[in-house]
Amino acid sequence: MKFFNKNKLRIKKEIIKEKVKFYIDYSNLKDKFEFKNKLLTDFINKENCLLIIDSKLQQKGINQEETSDKLEGCLIGSNIIYKKIEDRASDSVSVLGVSVKLDNKNRPKNYIIAFIISDKDLYKVETIIKKYNSHFYIGFINESLEDIIKLYKNDDDFSEKFKYTIFDNNSLESMAVLSEIEDLDRTKDIIEHAAN
């Protein structure tokens, strides 16, 4: 029988081409938000951070439109400028291996909300960081939010365009951090520092 230290962070590292990906399980930490806040503050530092919340990446069974409305309310209340787009899911689904075409009324909607924050603004989006599965893109290209969302939807190498990419999965209490291989030591130090 194994016993886990309740303040233990589990980290796995994988090198992929010119990038390094850290898989972090923070489920055993007592103060999960404090860990995330320290980690994001250190990664963002003086740079801005693009935060994207994609409703299709949230827990199954939630109402995506309701989720989108709650997010918008939180952002408006915090005076954060954001961009929201509605993205229709595929026009067909597979049922028992047979592709069934859906009409526009029956195609599920997906909402993508993007906004930019600095390390000083993290407290404004605390409830979002605690509740929603989120992508954080740090060191991003200078584009409008609308153009960035289009790239997010259509470019398979979207995360390659940023210095750091973080996906926080609140449901599983884990995250993935992708960085340049030359930033391996800095990335590892930031992760370990955030856990202490």
N, C-alpha and C positions, 0 to 999 in steps of 0.2 A: 504494500500500500504506500502511495506517495503522498507526502504532505507538501503543500506549496507555501512559501513565504508570502504573506498577504501584501507585502510591499515589493514584490518581485515583478520586474518587467521581462517579458520573453521576447528576444530579438533573433531574427534569422536574416542572414545576408546572402544576396545572390548578385553575381556580376553578369550583366547582359551587355555585350559589345562594349561601348564606351560609357556605359551607365552602371550605377550600382543601385540595387533596390533592397531596402530594409523592410522586412515584415515585422510589425510590432504588435504584440498582444499585451494590452494594458488592462486586461480584465481583473488582474489581481491587485491593482493599485487601489489604495484607499481613496485618494482624491484624484479621480480621473480628469476632471476639468482643469485642475491646477497643472497636471502633467501636460495636457493639450495646450493650455495657455502659455506655459513656459516654452514648450517646443515651438509653437507658432511664432511667438514673440522673437525667439532667437533666430529662426529661419527667415522671418520677414525682415527683421532688423530695420534698416533704412529704406528698404525697397517696398514698393506697393505689392499687394497680393490680390490676384483675381480669385474670387470665390464663386464657384458654380454649384448650384443645387439642381439636380436633374430628378424630376419626380419619378422617373422609371427606376431609379436606383434606391428608392426608399423601400420600406418594408412592404411586403405583399399584402394585399387586401385593404390598403388605405385608399381613400378617395383622393385622387390626384388633384382635382380641381379645388377641393377643400384645403389640401395641403398647400397648394399654390396661394390661395387667398390668405391663409394664416401667415405665410412667409412675407407676402406683400405688406400685410398689416404691421408686422414686426419691423420691416425695413422703413416703411413710411413713418412709424412712430420713432424710429432712431435717426430720422433725417438722412438716410443713406440713399444715394442715387443708384438705381438698378435698371436693368433691362430684362424684360420677360418676353419669351416667345412661346407660342403654342406649336407643338410639333405632333403631327398625326402619326400614329404607329403605322406599320406596314399595311398595305391594302389587301393582304391575304394572310390567313393563318393556316397552320397545318393541323388537320384533325385526322387522327389515325393514319398518318402518312399521306393524306390527300389534301392538296392545297385548295382552300375555300376562299373565294374572293369576297371581301366585305364591301358593303356600300359605305358612303361617307358617314352616315348616321351611326353606324355600328363600329367604326374604327375608334379605338381608344385614343384619348388625347394624352399627350405628354407635355409637361411644362418644364422649361429650362429658365432658371433665373440666375443672372450674373450680376455681380457688383464688385467694386474695388474697395479694399480696406488697407489701412496701414496698421502697424503694430499698436499704435495708440488707440485705434478704433475697435480692437478686439472685444473690449468690454461691451460695446454697443450691440454686438451680435452674439453675446454669450448664450442666449437661449437657442439660437440657431445652431451654434457649435455643439451644444449639449444634446440637441434633439435630432438633427437631420444628418444623413450621410452626405458628406460634402467633399468636393474637390478644391484644393488650394493650389494655385499656380503662381509661383514666385519668380520674379525676374522676367516679366512678360514683355512681349512685343507691343509697340505703340500702335494700337488699333482702337477703333470705336468698340463699345460693348456689343453692338449689333454684329459687327464684322467678326469679333472674337467668337460669338456664339455660332455663327455660320461655320467658322473654322472648326470649332468643337464638334459640331454635328457631322461635318463632311471630311475631316482630315484624320486619317488613322494614326498619323504621327504627331498629333496635336501636342501631347505632353513632352515631346522631344524639343519643342521650341522654347522651353522654360528652363531656368537654372535649377529649380526644385519643383517637384510635383508631389503633392500629398493627397492621398485619399483616406478619409476618416470614415470608418464604418461603425457608427454608433451601435447598430444592432448587435454586432459581434464583438464590440469593444476592442477593435483592432484597427491598425492603419498600415498603409504602405507608403514609403517615402522613396522617391526616385531622384537621384542626383547624378551629376557628372562624376566620373571615376576619380578625377583629380580632387574632388571634394569629399572623398570617402572618409578621411580622418575627421574633418570638420563635422560632417553629417553624424558620424558615430558619437562624437563628443557632445553635440547638441542633444541627441536622443538620450544619452546617459545623464547629462546634466539636468534635463527636464524631469527625469525620474527621481532625482534626489531632492 
